[in-house]
Each structure stands twice: as C-alpha cells, then as structure tokens.
Amino acid sequence: MCFSPEASFASAAALIPVGGYCLWTSRRVPRLWPLAAVPIFFGLQQACEGLVWIGLRRGEESMIRPASIVYLFFALAFWPMWLPFSATALEPNDARRRWLERWAMLSTCWFWQLYWPVFSESDGAAARVVCHCIRYEYPESDRFFGGRWAIRTIYVLACSLPFLIGSLRRIAFVPVLLGVVAAFVAILRYEHAFTSVWCLFSAVLSASIAWVVTKLTRRGDTKNF
C-alpha cells in the first residue's frame, strides 16, 4: 500500500463536502454540529499532510515544519479532545452528560502533555518518508509510562469510549468499531508511521458520520439527542 500527496489531497477533497452535507443536514440540531464537522476537520488535516508530502519531495524545510506542526495538532491534541466533546454534545441523559463533560475536560491534557512540546521546541517534530509512508518523529515515548504502545492504546480508548458509553452507543457502534480496528491495523502493520496511517484510515472512515447524522436527524423526536 502506497501513500502520496495525491491520496492526501483526494481524501481532503472528498471529505470536506461530506462534512458540508453533514452540517447542512443537522442545521436544525445544534447538538449534532460537533460530530457533523468531523469530516471537514479530517479533510483539513489531510490537506496539511499533502503539503508535508510536497515539502518532503522538494526538500523544503520551510514547508515541512509548519505543515507538520498543524497536522500533528490534529493528530495529537485535537482528536482526543474533539471526539469526547462531540460525544458529550450528543448525550441526552443529564447524568451521563456530566460524566462525559469531565472526560472532555480531562482530554485537554493531550494538548499540554503531548502536543505542546512538539509545538514549543524547535526540534520537537520531524517528518521523513519510510516505506512509502510519512513517519512523524516527536518525543512521545518518554512522555507517558509504557512507551508508544501504551500511549497509542490509551489514545484509541480516549477517542472511542465516550461514544460507547453514551446513550447513542448503538448508532455509534459500527463507525467507532471501524475506527478502533483501523487504529490497531495501523499499529500492527504500519507501526513505523502510525500517526500518518491511522489518521488517513480514520479520515476515510469519517465519511460514515454522514450515515449517523442522517439517521439521527430522521428520528421523530430530535429534542432527545
């Protein structure tokens, strides 16, 4: 399997309109907006990786570094914060929503613990091509106990569990399951480029959110989600 700037830009070009459709479909249901916007954000992230690819091919560090920093913001900080926030916004049950709000607040630790060193240190991140994939190198192993395997497992759980413990878990189960499977395939098959490959897999799978949004907005009583 080979990845390229064409793959990144193509996924961006496909996902941004999907996200636009999701937002339009859910325009009368504000609780759905955070989830509906997910394909757009994935599309923007993939566009950033397309710029990283171009910079690597041209050997232009002035393009690689800024694009990598933005890409890693999505990968390391944004998703583990935004996905719990989206699950919180969806939750109709007050008790569960309060619990999910605490989860979402705790998720801001990803920004400070993992992303801030990448952003603030001049040598905090680097990108290079390994086996036709982009490998992002940043100091993740010494930030959490247990190294890369531990942090990646916690990361996947942090992004997925809020949807599986919420009241709408039956609807969210299939997209979340596909995302978890994609994450572990990326860990096992593309360990050398997990950050890049998992985000691409998840970007493609985020198109399934259109099905979730459509299904929820077609319910008879939209006030209860």
C-alpha atoms as an extended CHARMM CRD file, in Angstrom:
* protein
*
       225  EXT
         1         1  MET       CA              0.0000000000        0.0000000000        0.0000000000  PROA      1               0.0000000000
         2         2  CYS       CA              1.4590000000        3.3510000000       -1.0280000000  PROA      2               0.0000000000
         3         3  PHE       CA              0.5200000000        6.8080000000        0.2620000000  PROA      3               0.0000000000
         4         4  SER       CA              1.1780000000       10.0480000000       -1.5390000000  PROA      4               0.0000000000
         5         5  PRO       CA              0.2220000000       13.7230000000       -1.7580000000  PROA      5               0.0000000000
         6         6  GLU       CA             -2.4100000000       12.7100000000       -4.3000000000  PROA      6               0.0000000000
         7         7  ALA       CA             -4.0280000000       10.3780000000       -1.7370000000  PROA      7               0.0000000000
         8         8  SER       CA             -3.9740000000       13.0960000000        0.9240000000  PROA      8               0.0000000000
         9         9  PHE       CA             -5.4430000000       15.8040000000       -1.3040000000  PROA      9               0.0000000000
        10        10  ALA       CA             -8.0220000000       13.4100000000       -2.7740000000  PROA      10              0.0000000000
        11        11  SER       CA             -9.2690000000       12.4170000000        0.6840000000  PROA      11              0.0000000000
        12        12  ALA       CA             -9.4120000000       16.1030000000        1.6560000000  PROA      12              0.0000000000
        13        13  ALA       CA            -11.3790000000       16.9690000000       -1.4730000000  PROA      13              0.0000000000
        14        14  ALA       CA            -13.8620000000       14.1660000000       -0.7430000000  PROA      14              0.0000000000
        15        15  LEU       CA            -14.2730000000       14.7120000000        2.9980000000  PROA      15              0.0000000000
        16        16  ILE       CA            -14.8420000000       18.4620000000        3.1140000000  PROA      16              0.0000000000
        17        17  PRO       CA            -18.0340000000       18.2460000000        1.0060000000  PROA      17              0.0000000000
        18        18  VAL       CA            -19.1740000000       15.2700000000        3.1220000000  PROA      18              0.0000000000
        19        19  GLY       CA            -18.7500000000       17.4310000000        6.2150000000  PROA      19              0.0000000000
        20        20  GLY       CA            -20.6760000000       20.2220000000        4.4980000000  PROA      20              0.0000000000
        21        21  TYR       CA            -23.5060000000       17.7790000000        3.8310000000  PROA      21              0.0000000000
        22        22  CYS       CA            -23.4720000000       16.6640000000        7.4710000000  PROA      22              0.0000000000
        23        23  LEU       CA            -23.6430000000       20.2430000000        8.7480000000  PROA      23              0.0000000000
        24        24  TRP       CA            -26.4380000000       21.1090000000        6.3360000000  PROA      24              0.0000000000
        25        25  THR       CA            -28.4050000000       18.0030000000        7.2930000000  PROA      25              0.0000000000
        26        26  SER       CA            -28.0290000000       18.7560000000       11.0140000000  PROA      26              0.0000000000
        27        27  ARG       CA            -28.5400000000       22.5230000000       10.7200000000  PROA      27              0.0000000000
        28        28  ARG       CA            -31.6030000000       22.4450000000       12.9820000000  PROA      28              0.0000000000
        29        29  VAL       CA            -29.9740000000       20.1850000000       15.5850000000  PROA      29              0.0000000000
        30        30  PRO       CA            -27.0690000000       22.0780000000       17.2350000000  PROA      30              0.0000000000
        31        31  ARG       CA            -26.0810000000       19.0810000000       19.3660000000  PROA      31              0.0000000000
        32        32  LEU       CA            -25.0330000000       17.2920000000       16.1920000000  PROA      32              0.0000000000
        33        33  TRP       CA            -22.7910000000       20.0690000000       14.8590000000  PROA      33              0.0000000000
        34        34  PRO       CA            -19.5400000000       18.9740000000       16.5790000000  PROA      34              0.0000000000
        35        35  LEU       CA            -19.8980000000       15.4400000000       15.1900000000  PROA      35              0.0000000000
        36        36  ALA       CA            -21.0790000000       16.6730000000       11.7940000000  PROA      36              0.0000000000
        37        37  ALA       CA            -17.9600000000       18.8330000000       11.4360000000  PROA      37              0.0000000000
        38        38  VAL       CA            -15.5710000000       15.8770000000       11.9230000000  PROA      38              0.0000000000
        39        39  PRO       CA            -15.1670000000       15.0790000000        8.1890000000  PROA      39              0.0000000000
        40        40  ILE       CA            -14.2760000000       18.7230000000        7.4890000000  PROA      40              0.0000000000
        41        41  PHE       CA            -11.5470000000       18.7170000000       10.1310000000  PROA      41              0.0000000000
        42        42  PHE       CA            -10.2140000000       15.3940000000        8.8470000000  PROA      42              0.0000000000
        43        43  GLY       CA            -10.1860000000       16.8870000000        5.3600000000  PROA      43              0.0000000000
        44        44  LEU       CA             -8.1680000000       19.8840000000        6.5420000000  PROA      44              0.0000000000
        45        45  GLN       CA             -5.7400000000       17.5660000000        8.3220000000  PROA      45              0.0000000000
        46        46  GLN       CA             -5.2460000000       15.5100000000        5.1780000000  PROA      46              0.0000000000
        47        47  ALA       CA             -4.6450000000       18.6760000000        3.1530000000  PROA      47              0.0000000000
        48        48  CYS       CA             -1.8860000000       19.5600000000        5.6290000000  PROA      48              0.0000000000
        49        49  GLU       CA             -0.2910000000       16.1750000000        5.1030000000  PROA      49              0.0000000000
        50        50  GLY       CA             -0.4230000000       16.7450000000        1.3660000000  PROA      50              0.0000000000
        51        51  LEU       CA              1.6970000000       19.8410000000        1.9640000000  PROA      51              0.0000000000
        52        52  VAL       CA              4.0980000000       17.7840000000        4.0830000000  PROA      52              0.0000000000
        53        53  TRP       CA              4.4630000000       15.3510000000        1.1730000000  PROA      53              0.0000000000
        54        54  ILE       CA              5.2000000000       18.1740000000       -1.2590000000  PROA      54              0.0000000000
        55        55  GLY       CA              7.7380000000       19.6800000000        1.1250000000  PROA      55              0.0000000000
        56        56  LEU       CA              9.4790000000       16.3260000000        1.5460000000  PROA      56              0.0000000000
        57        57  ARG       CA              9.6600000000       15.7520000000       -2.1870000000  PROA      57              0.0000000000
        58        58  ARG       CA             11.1100000000       19.2220000000       -2.7540000000  PROA      58              0.0000000000
        59        59  GLY       CA             13.3180000000       19.1420000000        0.3230000000  PROA      59              0.0000000000
        60        60  GLU       CA             11.8050000000       22.4040000000        1.5710000000  PROA      60              0.0000000000
        61        61  GLU       CA             12.0140000000       22.5090000000        5.3590000000  PROA      61              0.0000000000
        62        62  SER       CA             10.1640000000       25.8360000000        5.3610000000  PROA      62              0.0000000000
        63        63  MET       CA              7.0950000000       23.9190000000        4.1460000000  PROA      63              0.0000000000
        64        64  ILE       CA              7.6100000000       20.6630000000        6.0360000000  PROA      64              0.0000000000
        65        65  ARG       CA              7.8100000000       22.1020000000        9.5420000000  PROA      65              0.0000000000
        66        66  PRO       CA              4.6890000000       24.3530000000        9.5460000000  PROA      66              0.0000000000
        67        67  ALA       CA              2.5530000000       21.7410000000        7.7870000000  PROA      67              0.0000000000
        68        68  SER       CA              3.7750000000       19.0300000000       10.1860000000  PROA      68              0.0000000000
        69        69  ILE       CA              3.0080000000       21.2020000000       13.2100000000  PROA      69              0.0000000000
        70        70  VAL       CA             -0.5730000000       21.7670000000       12.0450000000  PROA      70              0.0000000000
        71        71  TYR       CA             -1.0060000000       18.1080000000       11.1050000000  PROA      71              0.0000000000
        72        72  LEU       CA              0.2850000000       16.9620000000       14.4920000000  PROA      72              0.0000000000
        73        73  PHE       CA             -2.0310000000       19.4080000000       16.2530000000  PROA      73              0.0000000000
        74        74  PHE       CA             -4.9620000000       17.4920000000       14.8100000000  PROA      74              0.0000000000
        75        75  ALA       CA             -3.3660000000       14.0890000000       15.4330000000  PROA      75              0.0000000000
        76        76  LEU       CA             -2.0170000000       14.5990000000       18.9620000000  PROA      76              0.0000000000
        77        77  ALA       CA             -4.2810000000       17.1870000000       20.5530000000  PROA      77              0.0000000000
        78        78  PHE       CA             -7.4190000000       17.9390000000       18.5760000000  PROA      78              0.0000000000
        79        79  TRP       CA             -8.9450000000       14.4940000000       18.0520000000  PROA      79              0.0000000000
        80        80  PRO       CA             -8.6420000000       13.2060000000       21.6330000000  PROA      80              0.0000000000
        81        81  MET       CA            -10.2970000000       16.4720000000       22.7450000000  PROA      81              0.0000000000
        82        82  TRP       CA            -12.8780000000       16.9870000000       19.9910000000  PROA      82              0.0000000000
        83        83  LEU       CA            -14.2830000000       13.4580000000       19.8600000000  PROA      83              0.0000000000
        84        84  PRO       CA            -15.1460000000       13.3360000000       23.6070000000  PROA      84              0.0000000000
        85        85  PHE       CA            -16.6200000000       16.8380000000       23.2390000000  PROA      85              0.0000000000
        86        86  SER       CA            -18.7510000000       15.6120000000       20.3130000000  PROA      86              0.0000000000
        87        87  ALA       CA            -19.9640000000       12.6430000000       22.3670000000  PROA      87              0.0000000000
        88        88  THR       CA            -20.8120000000       14.9890000000       25.2320000000  PROA      88              0.0000000000
        89        89  ALA       CA            -22.8300000000       17.2720000000       22.9710000000  PROA      89              0.0000000000
        90        90  LEU       CA            -24.8160000000       14.2740000000       21.6760000000  PROA      90              0.0000000000
        91        91  GLU       CA            -25.6750000000       12.8450000000       25.0920000000  PROA      91              0.0000000000
        92        92  PRO       CA            -29.3650000000       13.3690000000       26.0820000000  PROA      92              0.0000000000
        93        93  ASN       CA            -29.0190000000       11.9180000000       29.5840000000  PROA      93              0.0000000000
        94        94  ASP       CA            -28.0450000000       14.5920000000       32.1310000000  PROA      94              0.0000000000
        95        95  ALA       CA            -26.0820000000       12.2790000000       34.4350000000  PROA      95              0.0000000000
        96        96  ARG       CA            -24.0920000000       10.7220000000       31.6230000000  PROA      96              0.0000000000
        97        97  ARG       CA            -23.5130000000       14.1060000000       30.0340000000  PROA      97              0.0000000000
        98        98  ARG       CA            -21.9940000000       15.4580000000       33.2590000000  PROA      98              0.0000000000
        99        99  TRP       CA            -19.6590000000       12.4670000000       33.3790000000  PROA      99              0.0000000000
       100       100  LEU       CA            -18.7020000000       12.9560000000       29.7410000000  PROA      100             0.0000000000
       101       101  GLU       CA            -18.0760000000       16.6510000000       30.3870000000  PROA      101             0.0000000000
       102       102  ARG       CA            -15.4340000000       15.6680000000       32.9320000000  PROA      102             0.0000000000
       103       103  TRP       CA            -13.9280000000       13.2740000000       30.3960000000  PROA      103             0.0000000000
       104       104  ALA       CA            -13.7910000000       16.0490000000       27.7910000000  PROA      104             0.0000000000
       105       105  MET       CA            -12.1430000000       18.4460000000       30.2470000000  PROA      105             0.0000000000
       106       106  LEU       CA             -9.5640000000       15.8220000000       31.1950000000  PROA      106             0.0000000000
       107       107  SER       CA             -8.8320000000       15.2980000000       27.4970000000  PROA      107             0.0000000000
       108       108  THR       CA             -7.2350000000       18.7460000000       27.2960000000  PROA      108             0.0000000000
       109       109  CYS       CA             -4.1910000000       17.0880000000       28.9030000000  PROA      109             0.0000000000
       110       110  TRP       CA             -3.3230000000       15.6820000000       25.4680000000  PROA      110             0.0000000000
       111       111  PHE       CA             -2.5880000000       19.1900000000       24.2500000000  PROA      111             0.0000000000
       112       112  TRP       CA             -0.2520000000       20.0690000000       27.1110000000  PROA      112             0.0000000000
       113       113  GLN       CA              1.3730000000       16.6990000000       27.6480000000  PROA      113             0.0000000000
       114       114  LEU       CA              1.9320000000       15.5450000000       24.0890000000  PROA      114             0.0000000000
       115       115  TYR       CA              1.4740000000       18.3950000000       21.6200000000  PROA      115             0.0000000000
       116       116  TRP       CA              2.8760000000       21.4220000000       23.4260000000  PROA      116             0.0000000000
       117       117  PRO       CA              6.4600000000       20.0590000000       23.4590000000  PROA      117             0.0000000000
       118       118  VAL       CA              6.1560000000       19.4150000000       19.7230000000  PROA      118             0.0000000000
       119       119  PHE       CA              4.9710000000       22.9730000000       19.1080000000  PROA      119             0.0000000000
       120       120  SER       CA              7.2380000000       24.8210000000       21.5050000000  PROA      120             0.0000000000
       121       121  GLU       CA             10.5570000000       23.0500000000       20.8850000000  PROA      121             0.0000000000
       122       122  SER       CA             12.4620000000       23.8840000000       17.7130000000  PROA      122             0.0000000000
       123       123  ASP       CA             13.3900000000       20.2240000000       17.2670000000  PROA      123             0.0000000000
       124       124  GLY       CA             10.1370000000       18.8770000000       18.6760000000  PROA      124             0.0000000000
       125       125  ALA       CA              8.9890000000       17.2710000000       15.4370000000  PROA      125             0.0000000000
       126       126  ALA       CA             10.4180000000       15.9520000000       12.1870000000  PROA      126             0.0000000000
       127       127  ALA       CA              8.9330000000       14.1570000000        9.1860000000  PROA      127             0.0000000000
       128       128  ARG       CA             10.5110000000       11.7370000000        6.7390000000  PROA      128             0.0000000000
       129       129  VAL       CA              9.3820000000        9.0820000000        4.2830000000  PROA      129             0.0000000000
       130       130  VAL       CA              9.7210000000        5.4730000000        5.4580000000  PROA      130             0.0000000000
       131       131  CYS       CA              8.3850000000        2.6150000000        3.3230000000  PROA      131             0.0000000000
       132       132  HSD       CA              6.1870000000        4.9290000000        1.2330000000  PROA      132             0.0000000000
       133       133  CYS       CA              4.5990000000        6.4880000000        4.3360000000  PROA      133             0.0000000000
       134       134  ILE       CA              5.3540000000        9.6080000000        6.3450000000  PROA      134             0.0000000000
       135       135  ARG       CA              6.9120000000        8.9690000000        9.7130000000  PROA      135             0.0000000000
       136       136  TYR       CA              6.4490000000       11.8120000000       12.1870000000  PROA      136             0.0000000000
       137       137  GLU       CA              9.1360000000       11.8060000000       14.8350000000  PROA      137             0.0000000000
       138       138  TYR       CA              8.3830000000       13.5260000000       18.1130000000  PROA      138             0.0000000000
       139       139  PRO       CA              9.2000000000       12.8070000000       21.7830000000  PROA      139             0.0000000000
       140       140  GLU       CA              6.1820000000       10.6650000000       22.6330000000  PROA      140             0.0000000000
       141       141  SER       CA              7.8580000000        7.6530000000       24.2470000000  PROA      141             0.0000000000
       142       142  ASP       CA              9.2110000000        9.4920000000       27.2810000000  PROA      142             0.0000000000
       143       143  ARG       CA              6.0030000000       11.4460000000       27.9330000000  PROA      143             0.0000000000
       144       144  PHE       CA              3.9080000000        8.5350000000       29.1570000000  PROA      144             0.0000000000
       145       145  PHE       CA              4.6300000000        5.4430000000       31.1870000000  PROA      145             0.0000000000
       146       146  GLY       CA              4.8860000000        2.3610000000       28.9870000000  PROA      146             0.0000000000
       147       147  GLY       CA              6.1420000000        3.9790000000       25.7850000000  PROA      147             0.0000000000
       148       148  ARG       CA              4.4970000000        4.0940000000       22.3820000000  PROA      148             0.0000000000
       149       149  TRP       CA              2.2840000000        1.0220000000       22.7100000000  PROA      149             0.0000000000
       150       150  ALA       CA              0.7980000000        2.2940000000       25.9440000000  PROA      150             0.0000000000
       151       151  ILE       CA              0.1690000000        5.8200000000       24.7000000000  PROA      151             0.0000000000
       152       152  ARG       CA             -1.3990000000        4.6140000000       21.4540000000  PROA      152             0.0000000000
       153       153  THR       CA             -3.7300000000        2.2260000000       23.2670000000  PROA      153             0.0000000000
       154       154  ILE       CA             -4.7780000000        4.9740000000       25.6880000000  PROA      154             0.0000000000
       155       155  TYR       CA             -5.2320000000        7.3270000000       22.7470000000  PROA      155             0.0000000000
       156       156  VAL       CA             -7.5910000000        4.9400000000       20.9370000000  PROA      156             0.0000000000
       157       157  LEU       CA             -9.6120000000        4.3590000000       24.1020000000  PROA      157             0.0000000000
       158       158  ALA       CA             -9.7890000000        8.0810000000       24.8550000000  PROA      158             0.0000000000
       159       159  CYS       CA            -11.2450000000        8.7630000000       21.4090000000  PROA      159             0.0000000000
       160       160  SER       CA            -13.6720000000        5.8410000000       21.2300000000  PROA      160             0.0000000000
       161       161  LEU       CA            -15.0140000000        5.0610000000       24.7110000000  PROA      161             0.0000000000
       162       162  PRO       CA            -17.0810000000        8.2610000000       25.1270000000  PROA      162             0.0000000000
       163       163  PHE       CA            -19.2730000000        7.1400000000       22.2290000000  PROA      163             0.0000000000
       164       164  LEU       CA            -19.5680000000        3.5650000000       23.5010000000  PROA      164             0.0000000000
       165       165  ILE       CA            -20.7430000000        4.5130000000       26.9820000000  PROA      165             0.0000000000
       166       166  GLY       CA            -23.2400000000        7.1270000000       25.8090000000  PROA      166             0.0000000000
       167       167  SER       CA            -26.9410000000        6.6740000000       25.2370000000  PROA      167             0.0000000000
       168       168  LEU       CA            -26.4830000000        6.5650000000       21.4540000000  PROA      168             0.0000000000
       169       169  ARG       CA            -23.8960000000        3.7990000000       21.5020000000  PROA      169             0.0000000000
       170       170  ARG       CA            -25.9710000000        1.5090000000       19.2700000000  PROA      170             0.0000000000
       171       171  ILE       CA            -25.8910000000        4.0350000000       16.4510000000  PROA      171             0.0000000000
       172       172  ALA       CA            -22.2380000000        4.9470000000       17.0220000000  PROA      172             0.0000000000
       173       173  PHE       CA            -21.0310000000        1.3600000000       17.4740000000  PROA      173             0.0000000000
       174       174  VAL       CA            -20.1980000000        0.4890000000       13.8490000000  PROA      174             0.0000000000
       175       175  PRO       CA            -18.2600000000        3.7020000000       12.9960000000  PROA      175             0.0000000000
       176       176  VAL       CA            -16.3850000000        3.5110000000       16.3040000000  PROA      176             0.0000000000
       177       177  LEU       CA            -15.6070000000       -0.1820000000       15.8230000000  PROA      177             0.0000000000
       178       178  LEU       CA            -14.2420000000        0.5060000000       12.3370000000  PROA      178             0.0000000000
       179       179  GLY       CA            -12.0670000000        3.2900000000       13.7430000000  PROA      179             0.0000000000
       180       180  VAL       CA            -10.6860000000        1.0760000000       16.5050000000  PROA      180             0.0000000000
       181       181  VAL       CA             -9.9410000000       -1.7450000000       14.0490000000  PROA      181             0.0000000000
       182       182  ALA       CA             -8.2120000000        0.7380000000       11.7330000000  PROA      182             0.0000000000
       183       183  ALA       CA             -6.1160000000        2.0130000000       14.6420000000  PROA      183             0.0000000000
       184       184  PHE       CA             -4.8940000000       -1.4400000000       15.6080000000  PROA      184             0.0000000000
       185       185  VAL       CA             -4.2180000000       -2.3810000000       11.9740000000  PROA      185             0.0000000000
       186       186  ALA       CA             -2.1140000000        0.7730000000       11.7760000000  PROA      186             0.0000000000
       187       187  ILE       CA             -0.3080000000       -0.1390000000       14.9980000000  PROA      187             0.0000000000
       188       188  LEU       CA              0.4410000000       -3.7010000000       13.8780000000  PROA      188             0.0000000000
       189       189  ARG       CA              1.0530000000       -3.1890000000       10.1500000000  PROA      189             0.0000000000
       190       190  TYR       CA              2.3350000000        0.3980000000        9.9700000000  PROA      190             0.0000000000
       191       191  GLU       CA              3.9600000000        0.9120000000       13.3620000000  PROA      191             0.0000000000
       192       192  HSD       CA              6.7210000000        2.9270000000       11.6950000000  PROA      192             0.0000000000
       193       193  ALA       CA              4.1570000000        5.5030000000       10.5110000000  PROA      193             0.0000000000
       194       194  PHE       CA              1.2070000000        5.0660000000       12.8620000000  PROA      194             0.0000000000
       195       195  THR       CA              0.3800000000        8.7630000000       13.2380000000  PROA      195             0.0000000000
       196       196  SER       CA              0.0590000000        9.2210000000        9.4930000000  PROA      196             0.0000000000
       197       197  VAL       CA             -1.6190000000        5.9460000000        8.5550000000  PROA      197             0.0000000000
       198       198  TRP       CA             -4.1960000000        5.8740000000       11.3500000000  PROA      198             0.0000000000
       199       199  CYS       CA             -5.2990000000        9.4110000000       10.5950000000  PROA      199             0.0000000000
       200       200  LEU       CA             -5.7230000000        8.5620000000        6.9180000000  PROA      200             0.0000000000
       201       201  PHE       CA             -7.7410000000        5.4400000000        7.7470000000  PROA      201             0.0000000000
       202       202  SER       CA             -9.8800000000        7.4040000000       10.1890000000  PROA      202             0.0000000000
       203       203  ALA       CA            -10.3220000000       10.2350000000        7.7030000000  PROA      203             0.0000000000
       204       204  VAL       CA            -11.7480000000        7.8270000000        5.1450000000  PROA      204             0.0000000000
       205       205  LEU       CA            -13.9330000000        6.1580000000        7.7670000000  PROA      205             0.0000000000
       206       206  SER       CA            -15.2440000000        9.5270000000        8.9700000000  PROA      206             0.0000000000
       207       207  ALA       CA            -17.4220000000        9.5470000000        5.8590000000  PROA      207             0.0000000000
       208       208  SER       CA            -19.6260000000        7.0750000000        7.7880000000  PROA      208             0.0000000000
       209       209  ILE       CA            -20.5960000000       10.0020000000       10.0150000000  PROA      209             0.0000000000
       210       210  ALA       CA            -22.8830000000       11.0920000000        7.1870000000  PROA      210             0.0000000000
       211       211  TRP       CA            -24.8980000000        7.9170000000        7.8220000000  PROA      211             0.0000000000
       212       212  VAL       CA            -25.0260000000        8.6000000000       11.5770000000  PROA      212             0.0000000000
       213       213  VAL       CA            -26.0940000000       12.2180000000       11.1130000000  PROA      213             0.0000000000
       214       214  THR       CA            -28.7400000000       11.2780000000        8.5530000000  PROA      214             0.0000000000
       215       215  LYS       CA            -30.1130000000        8.5380000000       10.7920000000  PROA      215             0.0000000000
       216       216  LEU       CA            -30.2940000000       10.8030000000       13.8410000000  PROA      216             0.0000000000
       217       217  THR       CA            -31.9160000000       13.7250000000       12.0450000000  PROA      217             0.0000000000
       218       218  ARG       CA            -34.5870000000       11.4290000000       10.6190000000  PROA      218             0.0000000000
       219       219  ARG       CA            -35.7230000000       10.3980000000       14.0870000000  PROA      219             0.0000000000
       220       220  GLY       CA            -39.1410000000       11.5790000000       15.0500000000  PROA      220             0.0000000000
       221       221  ASP       CA            -38.0560000000       13.3470000000       18.2250000000  PROA      221             0.0000000000
       222       222  THR       CA            -34.8200000000       15.2940000000       17.6680000000  PROA      222             0.0000000000
       223       223  LYS       CA            -35.0270000000       17.0030000000       21.0660000000  PROA      223             0.0000000000
       224       224  ASN       CA            -33.8530000000       13.8640000000       22.8410000000  PROA      224             0.0000000000
       225       225  PHE       CA            -30.3750000000       13.7110000000       21.3710000000  PROA      225             0.0000000000
